[in-house]
Amino acid sequence: MKTLEAQVFAPSVAYHRPETQPYVLSTSSAAIGTLFSSPAIKAIILKHIPQAAFLASLTGKAVYTTNTMRDLSETIPTLLPPAGLDAIDKDLAALPTSEYPSDDQ
């Protein structure tokens, strides 16, 4: 009979249980379609970047449901300037959660 030798590891003492963080609605955390589904958020977006109105015409396209405004800003920074997205994020941070898009989209 062969003897199996294996290392014995002591339990970790440095482990910390992960903490859940609250969801922060922003131009980098929500898809374009999610943001445009709320009239209040759409108004905020168009206030800071009026040329972003073209995004609403992308309904049904994959870019509308999978990409964030920050994603597109990397591709078309002249249409979605980072400074405008920062201003939108500031207004979104002040938005009551009752104005957030619903989960049943």
Sequence and secondary structure as in RCSB ss.txt:
>XXXX:A:sequence
MKTLEAQVFAPSVAYHRPETQPYVLSTSSAAIGTLFSSPAIKAIILKHIPQAAFLASLTGKAVYTTNTMRDLSET
IPTLLPPAGLDAIDKDLAALPTSEYPSDDQ
>XXXX:A:secstr
            SS            TTTSBHHHHHTSHHHHHHHHHH GGGGGGGGGTTSHHHHH BHHHHHHH
 TTTS HHHHHHHHHHHHHS GGGS  S  
